[in-house]
Amino acid sequence: MALTRGRSVLSKNALMARVWPDRSVEENNLQWQISALRAAFGADRNLIDTVSGRGYQFTAEIDTVSAPARPMPARQ
């Protein structure tokens, strides 16, 4: 298990392309969703930073765990 910190800044365009691929969505919808996430985090709402003119940054520490390898399906 590795402990890392989310440091990457994701642009608004990158977030919108990932969350709503192939859709036309207004930027204020992303802002509303970020606000809803912050509300869900409650006291930890500062885990998402707004980086002025660049996008958003998740600042919490993240535990990463390697997933076990899946066995290959048997050939028929």
Secondary structure, DSSP 8 states (H G I E B T S, - for coil): -EEEE---EE-HHHHHHHHSTT----HHHHHHHHHHHHHHHGGGGGGEEEETTTEEEE-SEEEE------------
